[in-house]
Amino acid sequence: MVRIKIQRETHKRGVGSNSEFLFPVGKINQVTVYPMTFDEFLMNSNRLLYDTVKKVYENRTPLDAEFNGLAMEQIYKYLLVGGMPEVVDACINEGNLFEAREILGELYDNYLSDMELYQASQEAVLQSRTLFSNIYKELNKESKNFSPGLIEEKSKTRDFATSIQWLTMAHVINQSFQLKEHITMPLIPDNESHFCLFFGDIGMFSYQSGINAASFISSERENMLSGIFFENFVAGELTAKGHKLFYWREKASAKIEFIVESNNELYPIDVKKGRGTLNSLEKFSAHNRFKYVIKVSRNNYGFNKEQRIMTIPFYFFPFVARDLAEGKMEKNSCLTPSFKV
């Protein structure tokens, strides 16, 4: 595991407490490496299927039923193992999901152990480990906003501020901020204390959930996996393509999982493992102008002109995230200008 030194002071034995880490400006090229995204995973596991999915996406047409089933098989496999290279290698080259899961468990424990090397105090180490160990618990509740009291009784968000900053800078977790009811651009958080946290790697998220690995290959998996698995998947794909994470919440209970700005247009992203409802979208449209809705689900590709909803299957989403980042979502789409319902 690559260890990222975020603190600018060394804490090695034999080094004075006042010794500083001198960053050699102009001498280092920094590259941020994320876990393998689903398109990278698919390219390595089944190149023919990858080429087929990519071509169909670019043509904006539904995927043939047989290939659709195969692509969804790969999605569930990716939800289980994630994108850590050693885990992916065991999954693809060895063809052993359970061995991949064991390696994932070792990496998970290594993350916890590694935190001790780069933090200034034992208290900071314990807080970071506690925060890391409770990401699934934080998301697996009705309101996914970060709730410090769920981790430690009577604690406040500021008590975990340093740990959150450290873990996000190390790209171990991704932070998504809440937007105001009426969104302005560029996107600015409604309140720095209103946010939710996702794992940087969906495999780590699945491992921490404690769900049995067999659930991902079971015929009943659609009923076993909650929607937050897919939300963490989408968060990872967006982050890896360079997007900052934002979500929208009305004063009541309405919520849109992700909001992306591309070419000065808003794209609400609704993540549903099933069909879902349009209640949140109707409330969102009462406050905001947007290009069209991107609904990410198990359903095949489709576009509803009347409701202005583009339905995207999960296996298309890496390409969507890329096109949004590059401002190419409108290419070959023949869509009319922005609207307000």
BAMI-745220 format. One record per atom (N, C-alpha, C, CB): x, y, z. Coordinates in pm, whole numbers, padded with zeros to 5 digits, always signed. Glycine has a CB too. Layout:
XYZ/...
This chain:
+00085-00120+00000/+00000+00000+00000/+00088+00124+00000/-00096+00001+00124/+00059+00216-00090/+00134+00341-00097/+00095+00430+00019/+00110+00413-00233/+00192+00476+00091/+00166+00564+00207/+00188+00708+00166/+00257+00526+00327/+00090+00790+00193/+00097+00931+00154/+00128+01014+00277/-00035+00978+00089/+00236+01088+00272/+00273+01170+00386/+00208+01306+00370/+00427+01184+00399/+00106+01330+00450/+00033+01456+00441/+00093+01559+00535/-00115+01435+00474/+00129+01516+00655/+00191+01609+00748/+00327+01650+00695/+00205+01546+00888/+00361+01771+00716/+00489+01823+00667/+00598+01816+00774/+00472+01967+00621/+00574+01740+00879/+00676+01716+00979/+00704+01568+00988/+00635+01773+01116/+00827+01531+01008/+00861+01390+01018/+00842+01344+01161/+01006+01364+00972/+00807+01216+01176/+00788+01158+01308/+00866+01027+01321/+00638+01134+01335/+00973+01015+01241/+01052+00893+01247/+01144+00895+01368/+01133+00874+01118/+01180+00777+01415/+01272+00766+01528/+01406+00827+01491/+01288+00620+01572/+01461+00901+01582/+01592+00958+01559/+01588+01095+01494/+01672+00867+01476/+01467+01137+01458/+01454+01269+01396/+01401+01367+01499/+01361+01265+01272/+01465+01479+01512/+01424+01578+01610/+01282+01624+01589/+01517+01696+01607/+01216+01662+01697/+01075+01702+01689/+01057+01829+01607/+01019+01723+01828/+01163+01907+01592/+01151+02032+01517/+01196+02018+01372/+01231+02140+01586/+01237+01896+01334/+01282+01874+01197/+01162+01884+01103/+01351+01736+01182/+01176+01963+00999/+01066+01983+00907/+01087+01904+00779/+01050+02130+00875/+00973+01861+00721/+00977+01798+00590/+00978+01911+00487/+00856+01700+00568/+01087+01926+00413/+01101+02033+00316/+01052+01985+00180/+01248+02082+00308/+00942+02043+00135/+00885+02002+00007/+00966+02062-00107/+00736+02044-00002/+01025+01978-00192/+01112+02029-00300/+01031+02083-00417/+01205+01917-00350/+00992+02210-00408/+00911+02274-00512/+00984+02267-00646/+00881+02420-00475/+00911+02226-00749/+00969+02217-00883/+01044+02089-00909/+01060+02332-00905/+01057+02004-00807/+01133+01880-00822/+01042+01755-00821/+01237+01869-00711/+00914+01776-00790/+00824+01662-00777/+00700+01682-00865/+00782+01642-00631/+00663+01580-00938/+00537+01579-01010/+00438+01496-00929/+00555+01521-01155/+00328+01559-00890/+00229+01491-00808/+00118+01432-00894/+00170+01587-00703/+00088+01307-00871/-00019+01238-00944/-00112+01174-00843/+00038+01131-01042/-00240+01201-00853/-00338+01138-00766/-00389+01012-00832/-00456+01235-00734/-00370+00900-00767/-00413+00770-00820/-00532+00722-00740/-00297+00667-00815/-00642+00698-00810/-00764+00649-00746/-00775+00498-00766/-00889+00721-00803/-00858+00432-00687/-00888+00292-00716/-00941+00280-00859/-00991+00234-00613/-00926+00166-00920/-00974+00145-01056/-01125+00173-01061/-00943+00001-01104/-01165+00253-01158/-01308+00279-01177/-01370+00160-01250/-01330+00411-01256/-01503+00161-01259/-01569+00044-01318/-01531+00024-01464/-01718+00057-01306/-01518+00132-01541/-01479+00116-01681/-01340+00053-01694/-01483+00251-01754/-01249+00090-01604/-01115+00030-01604/-01123-00116-01562/-01020+00108-01511/-01205-00143-01464/-01226-00281-01418/-01282-00366-01532/-01322-00284-01297/-01382-00316-01602/-01446-00390-01711/-01350-00408-01828/-01573-00317-01758/-01270-00306-01857/-01174-00316-01967/-01076-00430-01944/-01099-00185-01983/-01038-00449-01817/-00942-00554-01785/-01006-00691-01766/-00867-00518-01660/-01132-00695-01729/-01196-00823-01703/-01264-00881-01826/-01297-00809-01592/-01316-00794-01914/-01385-00842-02034/-01382-00732-02140/-01533-00884-02000/-01276-00734-02220/-01255-00626-02317/-01366-00621-02422/-01120-00643-02386/-01415-00735-02464/-01522-00737-02563/-01648-00670-02508/-01553-00881-02605/-01682-00702-02384/-01800-00642-02323/-01778-00492-02303/-01832-00709-02189/-01658-00454-02263/-01626-00311-02247/-01647-00236-02378/-01480-00294-02198/-01593-00289-02488/-01606-00223-02617/-01753-00212-02659/-01527-00299-02724/-01830-00316-02630/-01972-00316-02664/-02047-00211-02584/-02032-00454-02639/-02023-00208-02454/-02090-00110-02367/-02054+00032-02409/-02052-00134-02218/-01928+00056-02433/-01881+00190-02471/-01944+00236-02602/-01727+00192-02483/-01950+00148-02700/-02007+00182-02830/-02156+00213-02819/-01984+00069-02930/-02228+00129-02743/-02372+00149-02727/-02399+00280-02652/-02434+00029-02651/-02317+00309-02551/-02333+00436-02479/-02314+00554-02573/-02233+00445-02363/-02210+00551-02654/-02182+00662-02744/-02293+00681-02846/-02049+00639-02816/-02362+00573-02881/-02475+00581-02975/-02606+00614-02904/-02490+00449-03050/-02602+00621-02770/-02720+00649-02688/-02835+00555-02722/-02764+00795-02707/-02806+00426-02716/-02908+00325-02740/-02904+00222-02627/-02887+00257-02879/-03013+00150-02603/-03013+00046-02499/-02921-00069-02536/-03156-00007-02475/-02867-00132-02435/-02781-00248-02455/-02868-00373-02472/-02682-00266-02336/-02829-00459-02565/-02901-00584-02587/-02920-00658-02454/-02825-00673-02688/-03035-00725-02439/-03072-00788-02312/-02964-00883-02260/-03203-00863-02328/-02906-00961-02348/-02802-01057-02305/-02680-00984-02251/-02762-01149-02421/-02635-00883-02325/-02519-00806-02281/-02552-00724-02156/-02470-00714-02393/-02676-00678-02147/-02718-00604-02029/-02703-00690-01904/-02864-00558-02044/-02744-00816-01914/-02728-00908-01801/-02583-00930-01765/-02794-01041-01833/-02498-00944-01866/-02355-00965-01842/-02292-00841-01778/-02283-00999-01973/-02333-00724-01827/-02277-00600-01772/-02318-00581-01627/-02323-00479-01856/-02442-00615-01594/-02487-00603-01456/-02415-00705-01366/-02639-00623-01446/-02381-00822-01420/-02301-00918-01344/-02168-00856-01304/-02278-01047-01426/-02108-00783-01397/-01980-00719-01370/-01995-00606-01269/-01919-00665-01500/-02108-00535-01274/-02133-00429-01176/-02136-00486-01035/-02266-00357-01206/-02209-00594-01015/-02219-00653-00881/-02085-00709-00836/-02325-00763-00879/-02009-00761-00930/-01876-00810-00895/-01787-00694-00850/-01812-00884-01016/-01799-00581-00921/-01721-00463-00886/-01764-00406-00751/-01733-00356-00994/-01893-00407-00723/-01941-00360-00592/-01881-00443-00479/-02094-00367-00586/-01855-00567-00506/-01798-00656-00404/-01649-00632-00384/-01821-00801-00442/-01572-00627-00493/-01425-00624-00480/-01366-00483-00489/-01363-00710-00586/-01437-00390-00555/-01383-00255-00567/-01271-00245-00668/-01336-00208-00434/-01186-00143-00649/-01084-00115-00750/-00941-00116-00702/-01111+00014-00809/-00914-00172-00583/-00775-00181-00538/-00702-00284-00624/-00767-00220-00387/-00587-00248-00683/-00521-00333-00783/-00499-00478-00741/-00388-00274-00818/-00450-00501-00620/-00423-00638-00577/-00551-00719-00566/-00351-00638-00443/-00658-00654-00523/-00788-00721-00511/-00843-00753-00649/-00888-00634-00432/-00834-00656-00740/-00882-00676-00877/-00804-00787-00945/-00870-00546-00958/-00674-00793-00921/-00591-00898-00981/-00638-01036-00937/-00443-00878-00942/-00668-01051-00810/-00716-01180-00759/-00852-01214-00819/-00726-01178-00606/-00932-01113-00838/-01066-01135-00894/-01061-01174-01041/-01151-01009-00877/-00981-01099-01120/-00978-01121-01265/-00887-01236-01305/-00934-00996-01335/-00763-01231-01259/-00666-01331-01303/-00680-01465-01232/-00527-01279-01282/-00718-01462-01105/-00736-01586-01031/-00881-01635-01038/-00693-01568-00886/-00972-01543-01070/-01113-01580-01078/-01172-01623-00946/-01131-01688-01178/-01117-01570-00838/-01161-01613-00705/-01211-01492-00627/-01046-01685-00629/-01343-01478-00619/-01401-01364-00547/-01372-01369-00398/-01550-01360-00570/-01369-01490-00344/-01350-01502-00200/-01205-01473-00160/-01391-01642-00153/-01110-01510-00246/-00970-01473-00220/-00953-01322-00232/-00874-01546-00319/-01020-01264-00330/-01016-01118-00346/-01071-01050-00221/-01096-01074-00469/-01176-01108-00165/-01237-01053-00044/-01140-01062+00074/-01368-01127-00012/-01064-01171+00083/-00967-01185+00191/-00856-01080+00180/-00905-01326+00190/-00811-01056+00059/-00708-00953+00037/-00764-00817+00075/-00660-00953-00110/-00889-00793+00040/-00954-00667+00074/-00957-00647+00226/-01096-00663+00017/-00984-00755+00299/-00983-00747+00445/-00846-00710+00500/-01029-00878+00504/-00741-00766+00439/-00605-00733+00481/-00573-00586+00455/-00504-00823+00409/-00615-00538+00339/-00592-00397+00306/-00669-00305+00400/-00631-00368+00161/-00789-00345+00434/-00871-00268+00527/-00799-00254+00661/-01010-00334+00547/-00746-00364+00712/-00671-00360+00839/-00543-00278+00825/-00637-00502+00885/-00480-00285+00707/-00359-00206+00684/-00388-00056+00687/-00297-00245+00550/-00503-00018+00635/-00541+00123+00640/-00548+00170+00786/-00677+00146+00570/-00610+00089+00869/-00622+00126+01010/-00485+00136+01077/-00709+00023+01085/-00397+00041+01045/-00262+00041+01105/-00179+00159+01054/-00190-00090+01074/-00198+00192+00927/-00118+00295+00864/-00143+00434+00922/-00145+00297+00715/-00259+00452+00980/-00295+00584+01033/-00204+00629+01146/-00439+00583+01081/-00143+00534+01214/-00058+00568+01327/+00073+00634+01285/-00028+00443+01408/+00113+00612+01160/+00244+00659+01116/+00247+00807+01082/+00287+00581+00997/+00131+00866+01051/+00134+01001+00995/+00051+01102+01072/+00086+00997+00855/+00018+01072+01197/-00061+01167+01274/+00013+01202+01403/-00202+01109+01307/-00012+01323+01449/+00071+01381+01555/+00045+01324+01693/+00050+01528+01559/-00073+01277+01721/-00104+01231+01855/-00184+01102+01851/-00181+01338+01932/-00181+01030+01961/-00257+00907+01970/-00407+00935+01964/-00222+00832+02100/-00447+01050+02017/-00589+01088+02012/-00635+01106+01867/-00612+01218+02092/-00550+01169+01785/-00583+01188+01644/-00593+01055+01572/-00479+01278+01576/-00504+00963+01606/-00506+00829+01546/-00637+00759+01578/-00387+00745+01596/-00675+00762+01705/-00798+00694+01749/-00921+00757+01683/-00811+00701+01901/-00923+00888+01671/-01037+00954+01608/-01048+00918+01460/-01026+01105+01624/-00934+00914+01393/-00934+00879+01251/-00980+00735+01230/-00795+00900+01190/-00932+00646+01315/-00974+00506+01305/-01123+00491+01334/-00892+00419+01402/-01171+00563+01434/-01313+00556+01469/-01399+00609+01355/-01340+00636+01598/-01358+00721+01298/-01432+00778+01186/-01433+00682+01068/-01372+00913+01145/-01317+00633+01031/-01302+00539+00919/-01392+00417+00939/-01155+00496+00904/-01399+00367+01060/-01472+00244+01090/-01624+00263+01093/-01427+00189+01220/-01669+00388+01080/-01813+00414+01094/-01875+00480+00971/-01837+00502+01213/-01806+00475+00856/-01860+00536+00735/-01991+00467+00694/-01757+00529+00620/-01991+00335+00692/-02113+00263+00653/-02227+00294+00749/-02087+00112+00650/-02197+00296+00876/-02300+00325+00977/-02359+00463+00956/-02241+00313+01118/-02275+00560+00919/-02321+00696+00896/-02416+00704+00775/-02202+00789+00875/-02386+00626+00671/-02467+00631+00551/-02593+00545+00562/-02385+00587+00432/-02587+00445+00646/-02698+00351+00657/-02804+00401+00756/-02647+00212+00700/-02846+00523+00735/-02953+00581+00815/-03036+00671+00725/-02897+00661+00938/-03154+00708+00769/-03245+00782+00682/-03184+00914+00635/-03378+00809+00754/-03129+00990+00727/-03058+01112+00690/-02910+01079+00680/-03084+01227+00793/-02854+01092+00561/-02715+01052+00541/-02617+01161+00580/-02693+01013+00396/-02667+01276+00626/-02579+01381+00674/-02493+01328+00788/-02659+01503+00721/-02368+01373+00790/-02275+01328+00894/-02331+01363+01032/-02136+01391+00875/-02334+01263+01119/-02388+01281+01255/-02284+01231+01355/-02523+01206+01272/-02204+01321+01412/-02096+01280+01504/-02147+01204+01625/-02019+01400+01550/-02268+01236+01671/-02323+01167+01787/-02348+01020+01763/-02449+01232+01829/-02358+00981+01636/-02376+00840+01603/-02246+00762+01625/-02424+00825+01459/-02134+00834+01620/-02004+00770+01639/-01963+00773+01786/-01897+00839+01553/-01970+00891+01845/-01938+00908+01986/-02044+00998+02050/-01794+00969+02005/-02103+00952+02156/-02210+01025+02222/-02163+01164+02265/-02261+00947+02344/-02246+01264+02239/-02223+01404+02275/-02108+01469+02199/-02198+01413+02421/-02054+01401+02099/-01946+01462+02021/-02004+01558+01917/-01860+01353+01952/-01921+01649+01867/-01962+01746+01767/-01878+01729+01641/-01948+01890+01823/-01929+01786+01533/-01860+01772+01404/-01716+01823+01413/-01935+01847+01295/-01697+01932+01486/-01561+01989+01495/-01463+01894+01563/-01565+02121+01573/-01514+01801+01645/-01426+01704+01710/-01359+01611+01607/-01504+01621+01812/-01424+01595+01492/-01371+01506+01388/-01314+01582+01270/-01479+01410+01340/-01306+01714+01281/-01264+01797+01167/-01127+01758+01114/-01264+01943+01207/-01030+01739+01204/-00895+01704+01161/-00891+01568+01095/-00799+01708+01278/-00963+01473+01152/-00966+01338+01095/-01030+01337+00958/-01041+01242+01189/-01137+01414+00942/-01204+01421+00812/-01110+01483+00709/-01335+01503+00822/-01042+01590+00749/-00949+01655+00657/-00837+01560+00617/-00890+01783+00722/-00783+01487+00714/-00672+01396+00686/-00715+01285+00591/-00617+01336+00816/-00830+01223+00620/-00877+01110+00540/-00919+01152+00400/-00992+01041+00610/-00974+01273+00386/-01011+01320+00252/-00887+01360+00171/-01107+01439+00262/-00790+01420+00237/-00666+01456+00166/-00591+01332+00119/-00575+01540+00257/-00603+01225+00195/-00539+01099+00157/-00625+01020+00059/-00510+01015+00280/-00744+01073+00024/-00838+01010-00068/-00886+00873-00018/-00773+00995-00204/-00884+00857+00111/-00940+00735+00171/-01093+00745+00174/-00884+00713+00315/-01142+00867+00201/-01286+00892+00198/-01313+01013+00108/-01342+00916+00341/-01435+01023+00059/-01478+01136-00022/-01589+01211+00052/-01526+01090-00162/-01583+01342+00048/-01679+01426+00120/-01772+01495+00022/-01605+01530+00208/-01902+01484+00047/-02003+01547-00037/-02077+01652+00045/-02101+01442-00095/-02092+01774-00010/-02152+01885+00063/-02294+01914+00017/-02066+02010+00048/-02374+01961+00111/-02513+01994+00082/-02521+02132+00016/-02598+01991+00211/-02611+02143-00083/-02635+02269-00151/-02766+02332-00104/-02638+02248-00302/-02776+02463-00123/-02897+02535-00085/-03014+02493-00173/-02875+02687-00095/-03136+02528-00128/-03255+02496-00207/-03246+02556-00346/-03382+02547-00137/-03208+02685-00352/-03185+02749-00481/-03036+02749-00508/-03244+02895-00483/-02995+02675-00608/-02852+02656-00636/-02800+02766-00726/-02827+02519-00700/-02684+02820-00691/-02615+02915-00776/-02482+02854-00820/-02592+03051-00703/-02429+02906-00930/-02301+02856-00981/-02195+02965-00972/-02315+02807-01126/-02071+02927-00942/-02024+02791-00918/-02084+02731-00790/-01872+02788-00910/-02083+02600-00783/-02145+02531-00670/-02071+02560-00541/-02150+02381-00696/-02147+02604-00441/-02090+02638-00310/-02172+02568-00203/-02088+02792-00287/-02107+02503-00105/-02181+02433+00001/-02277+02524+00076/-02084+02370+00099/-02392+02471+00111/-02490+02543+00191/-02432+02578+00326/-02619+02461+00207/-02367+02479+00386/-02310+02495+00520/-02199+02392+00534/-02419+02477+00632/-02083+02434+00577/-01968+02344+00586/-01994+02226+00682/-01846+02421+00631/-02092+02240+00769/-02121+02133+00865/-02227+02035+00814/-02167+02193+00996/-02282+02064+00693/-02381+01974+00634/-02313+01896+00521/-02505+02054+00581/-02280+01774+00547/-02210+01693+00448/-02230+01545+00479/-02059+01727+00445/-02192+01462+00385/-02190+01317+00409/-02058+01262+00356/-02313+01246+00342/-02022+01145+00402/-01892+01085+00369/-01911+00951+00298/-01808+01066+00496/-01828+00928+00198/-01827+00802+00125/-01687+00742+00129/-01874+00822-00022/-01678+00611+00112/-01547+00548+00098/-01491+00579-00040/-01557+00396+00120/-01359+00596-00048/-01295+00617-00176/-01302+00493-00264/-01151+00657-00157/-01311+00376-00202/-01317+00250-00276/-01444+00176-00236/-01190+00162-00248/-01525+00138-00334/-01653+00072-00307/-01631-00066-00244/-01735+00058-00437/-01518-00129-00275/-01487-00258-00213/-01470-00245-00062/-01361-00318-00275/-01402-00139-00020/-01385-00112+00123/-01520-00088+00190/-01293+00009+00144/-01606-00017+00118/-01740+00011+00170/-01817-00119+00190/-01816+00106+00075/-01814-00205+00090/-01886-00332+00098/-01829-00420+00208/-01880-00406-00035/-01697-00417+00222/-01634-00497+00327/-01677-00449+00464/-01482-00492+00314/-01676-00317+00485/-01713-00264+00616/-01860-00290+00648/-01684-00115+00622/-01944-00298+00547/-02087-00321+00571/-02112-00455+00639/-02164-00315+00439/-02019-00549+00619/-02034-00680+00680/-02125-00773+00603/-02086-00665+00817/-02172-00731+00487/-02260-00816+00408/-02183-00935+00353/-02324-00736+00294/-02250-01048+00348/-02187-01170+00300/-02152-01158+00153/-02278-01291+00324/-02033-01204+00117/-01988-01194-00023/-02082-01267-00118/-01847-01250-00037/-02144-01375-00069/-02234-01453-00154/-02356-01371-00196/-02279-01579-00081/-02386-01265-00120/-02502-01182-00152/-02487-01114-00288/-02523-01078-00044/-02363-01090-00330/-02339-01019-00455/-02354-01109-00577/-02202-00958-00453/-02353-01238-00556/-02370-01330-00668/-02497-01411-00654/-02250-01423-00679/-02579-01377-00556/-02706-01446-00532/-02814-01396-00628/-02751-01427-00386/-02908-01482-00659/-03020-01442-00745/-03110-01341-00675/-03102-01564-00786/-03095-01329-00542/-03176-01235-00465/-03102-01106-00433/-03221-01300-00337/-02991-01083-00501/-02905-00970-00463/-02976-00835-00479/-02779-00970-00548/-03069-00827-00576/-03140-00700-00595/-03215-00658-00471/-03236-00712-00712/-03258-00757-00392/-03333-00726-00270/-03243-00713-00148/-03437-00833-00245/-03120-00765-00159/-03029-00766-00044/-02948-00638-00030/-02935-00884-00054/-02908-00581-00142/-02821-00464-00138/-02904-00336-00127/-02731-00458-00262/-02873-00253-00029/-02944-00127-00013/-02891-00025-00114/-02930-00074+00131/-02965+00083-00131/-02927+00185-00228/-02795+00254-00200/-03033+00286-00235/-02749+00251-00075/-02626+00324-00044/-02503+00260-00108/-02607+00331+00107/-02510+00131-00143/-02398+00069-00216/-02382+00138-00351/-02422-00084-00235/-02493+00166-00416/-02489+00228-00548/-02454+00376-00539/-02623+00210-00619/-02495+00440-00430/-02458+00580-00411/-02308+00593-00391/-02533+00640-00291/-02249+00503-00314/-02103+00507-00293/-02031+00478-00424/-02060+00406-00184/-02089+00388-00504/-02032+00358-00637/-02029+00484-00723/-02114+00247-00707/-02141+00556-00732/-02149+00677-00813/-02055+00785-00761/-02294+00730-00817/-02047+00799-00627/-01956+00897-00568/-01812+00870-00609/-01968+00895-00415/-01772+00745-00609/-01636+00709-00648/-01607+00739-00794/-01611+00563-00620/-01703+00710-00880/-01685+00735-01023/-01674+00884-01051/-01801+00675-01103/-01758+00963-00986/-01752+01108-01005/-01619+01165-00956/-01868+01176-00930/-01576+01123-00839/-01452+01174-00781/-01333+01141-00869/-01430+01117-00641/-01326+01018-00918/-01214+00974-01001/-01208+01051-01133/-01224+00825-01028/-01322+01102-01178/-01325+01179-01303/-01307+01328-01278/-01457+01155-01377/-01278+01365-01152/-01243+01503-01122/-01356+01590-01071/-01189+01564-01240/-01472+01532-01040/-01584+01610-00990/-01576+01627-00839/-01715+01545-01028/-01612+01746-00791/-01636+01764-00649/-01778+01716-00621/-01616+01913-00605/-01800+01663-00502/-01929+01603-00471/-02022+01700-00399/-01909+01479-00387/-02144+01709-00451/-02249+01789-00389/-02381+01714-00397/-02260+01928-00458/-02468+01739-00302/-02604+01686-00307/-02700+01797-00270/-02621+01563-00212/-02827+01775-00299/-02929+01877-00272/-03034+01820-00178/-02994+01927-00404/-03069+01899-00079/-03174+01858+00014/-03268+01974+00040/-03113+01807+00147/-03398+01945+00028/-03499+02044+00061/-03514+02049+00212/-03634+02010-00008/-03580+02153+00262/-03601+02164+00406/-03676+02045+00461/-03675+02293+00439/-03762+01987+00377/-03835+01866+00420/-03746+01745+00396/-03970+01852+00343/-03798+01643+00332/-03722+01519+00317/-03670+01496+00176/-03806+01404+00357/-03706+01582+00081/-03664+01562-00057/-03513+01573-00071/-03733+01663-00149/-03456+01485-00154/-03311+01486-00173/-03276+01438-00312/-03242+01399-00066/-03177+01502-00374/-03116+01455-00497/-02973+01415-00461/-03119+01566-00611/-02935+01291-00493/-02809+01235-00443/-02684+01312-00486/-02796+01094-00488/-02681+01358-00613/-02564+01431-00660/-02607+01542-00755/-02464+01334-00730/-02534+01653-00748/-02555+01765-00841/-02421+01794-00907/-02611+01893-00766/-02421+01796-01039/-02298+01822-01114/-02318+01945-01203/-02257+01699-01200/-02217+02028-01208/-02216+02143-01298/-02126+02111-01417/-02167+02272-01225/-02178+02130-01537/-02100+02105-01658/-02139+02207-01764/-02121+01960-01711/-02042+02279-01817/-02070+02383-01918/-02175+02482-01871/-02116+02318-02049/-02163+02520-01745/-02254+02619-01685/-02400+02571-01683/-02244+02751-01760/-02419+02441-01680/-02551+02381-01669/-02552+02286-01550/-02591+02307-01800/-02669+02275-01486/-02684+02182-01374/-02740+02050-01423/-02775+02242-01265/-02684+01942-01369/-02733+01807-01398/-02761+01737-01266/-02630+01727-01485/-02887+01726-01226/-02919+01647-01107/-02899+01498-01139/-03065+01674-01060/-02837+01427-01047/-02814+01283-01065/-02890+01208-00956/-02661+01248-01060/-02988+01133-01000/-03075+01058-00910/-03032+00912-00914/-03226+01074-00951/-02990+00859-00800/-02939+00722-00794/-03044+00632-00729/-02805+00715-00715/-03092+00535-00804/-03194+00445-00753/-03160+00302-00794/-03335+00485-00805/-03165+00209-00699/-03142+00070-00738/-03263+00013-00810/-03109-00015-00615/-03380+00078-00789/-03502+00037-00859/-03556+00152-00939/-03607-00014-00760/-03687+00159-00954/-03748+00264-01035/-03759+00396-00961/-03885+00219-01081/-03795+00394-00834/-03802+00517-00756/-03921+00604-00794/-03675+00595-00772/-03924+00724-00737/-04032+00819-00763/-03976+00952-00809/-04119+00839-00637/-04065+01042-00850/-04024+01172-00900/-04049+01284-00800/-04096+01203-01029/-04084+01250-00677/-04118+01353-00577/-04004+01452-00556/-04154+01287-00445/-03883+01401-00533/-03769+01489-00507/-03738+01575-00628/-03646+01407-00468/-03750+01516-00747/-03723+01592-00869/-03822+01706-00887/-03728+01500-00991/-03948+01681-00857/-04049+01786-00870/-04019+01902-00775/-04190+01729-00842/-03976+01869-00654/-03943+01974-00557/-03815+02047-00596/-03928+01914-00417/-03719+01973-00651/-03595+02035-00697/-03623+02133-00811/-03494+01928-00742/-03707+02092-00905/-03735+02175-01022/-03814+02301-00986/-03812+02095-01125/-03879+02301-00870/-03952+02420-00825/-03856+02532-00786/-04044+02385-00707/-03731+02496-00758/-03632+02595-00711/-03521+02621-00813/-03571+02549-00582/-03501+02529-00909/-03380+02535-00990/-03403+02506-01137/-03278+02440-00936/-03322+02572-01219/-03315+02541-01362/-03208+02435-01382/-03284+02670-01446/-03230+02345-01476/-03132+02241-01502/-03147+02189-01645/-03146+02125-01401/-03044+02121-01693/-03045+02072-01830/-03141+01955-01844/-02903+02029-01874/-03110+01846-01778/-03200+01732-01766/-03149+01644-01654/-03210+01653-01900/-03234+01554-01610/-03200+01467-01498/-03130+01342-01550/-03327+01429-01418/-03027+01301-01480/-02960+01175-01510/-03000+01076-01401/-02803+01192-01519/-03081+00980-01437/-03127+00880-01341/-03044+00753-01358/-03279+00851-01360/-02970+00718-01254/-02880+00602-01260/-02946+00487-01185/-02740+00636-01200/-02963+00374-01254/-03032+00261-01192/-02995+00131-01263/-03186+00282-01195/-03065+00022-01229/-03044-00106-01297/-03110-00108-01434/-03099-00220-01211/-03198-00012-01460/-03273-00011-01585/-03184+00022-01704/-03388+00088-01578/-03223-00026-01820/-03148-00002-01943/-03162+00144-01984/-03196-00095-02055/-03084+00184-02083/-03084+00323-02128/-03219+00365-02184/-02975+00345-02233/-03256+00489-02157/-03377+00545-02215/-03380+00695-02190/-03503+00479-02157/-03458+00766-02271/-03471+00910-02252/-03618+00949-02265/-03385+00988-02356/-03672+01008-02158/-03810+01052-02155/-03812+01201-02188/-03876+01022-02017/-03854+01236-02310/-03851+01376-02354/-03947+01462-02274/-03884+01385-02502/-04063+01405-02240/-04164+01483-02169/-04118+01520-02029/-04295+01406-02162/-04061+01422-01957/-04016+01446-01820/-03871+01492-01815/-04032+01320-01736/-03803+01486-01928/-03663+01528-01939/-03575+01449-01844/-03651+01678-01909/-03587+01318-01854/-03509+01228-01770/-03431+01131-01859/-03600+01151-01671/-03300+01130-01843/-03217+01032-01910/-03187+00918-01813/-03085+01097-01963/-03232+00801-01846/-03208+00684-01761/-03077+00618-01803/-03325+00584-01769/-02988+00602-01708/-02855+00547-01733/-02835+00421-01649/-02744+00652-01702/-02805+00306-01710/-02771+00189-01630/-02637+00210-01560/-02766+00062-01719/-02615+00145-01450/-02494+00166-01371/-02367+00151-01454/-02490+00071-01255/-02367+00057-01548/-02244+00032-01624/-02214+00144-01725/-02255-00100-01696/-02310+00231-01753/-02284+00348-01838/-02223+00464-01760/-02414+00394-01903/-02238+00463-01628/-02209+00584-01553/-02064+00633-01562/-02243+00562-01412/-01962+00546-01565/-01825+00599-01580/-01809+00686-01703/-01726+00485-01586/-01878+00651-01813/-01870+00730-01935/-01946+00862-01919/-01925+00650-02054/-02057+00858-01847/-02133+00980-01818/-02048+01075-01735/-02264+00946-01744/-01984+01023-01630/-01900+01105-01543/-01787+01170-01622/-01843+01021-01427/-01730+01095-01715/-01623+01149-01800/-01676+01259-01890/-01560+01037-01886/-01791+01235-01954/-01846+01335-02045/-01887+01462-01972/-01965+01278-02121/-01939+01448-01851/-01973+01565-01771/-01847+01645-01737/-02046+01523-01642/-01740+01575-01703/-01615+01642-01668/-01555+01715-01788/-01514+01540-01614/-01576+01658-01907/-01519+01716-02029/-01617+01807-02102/-01472+01607-02121/-01738+01824-02045/-01838+01910-02107/-01893+01856-02237/-01781+02044-02131/-01905+01723-02247/-01948+01659-02373/-02085+01591-02364/-01846+01558-02416/-02160+01616-02258/-02287+01546-02244/-02387+01582-02354/-02348+01575-02109/-02375+01702-02409/-02471+01744-02511/-02435+01695-02650/-02481+01895-02511/-02316+01642-02666/-02270+01598-02798/-02359+01486-02851/-02125+01552-02791/-02408+01502-02971/-02493+01403-03038/-02624+01376-02965/-02418+01274-03054/-02662+01463-02873/-02784+01437-02796/-02905+01513-02851/-02763+01475-02652/-02880+01622-02929/-02989+01701-02989/-03090+01747-02885/-03060+01619-03098/-03041+01790-02770/-03132+01832-02661/-03159+01982-02672/-03071+01799-02522/-03278+02019-02627/-03317+02159-02628/-03257+02231-02509/-03470+02173-02627/-03266+02364-02501/-03202+02439-02392/-03258+02404-02255/-03218+02587-02415/-03194+02461-02153/-03233+02435-02015/-03379+02467-01992/-03147+02516-01919/-03438+02408-01890/-03578+02428-01863/-03604+02428-01715/-03662+02322-01931/-03722+02470-01681/-03767+02467-01544/-03909+02413-01543/-03759+02607-01477/-03935+02307-01467/-04067+02247-01463/-04163+02339-01390/-04062+02109-01394/
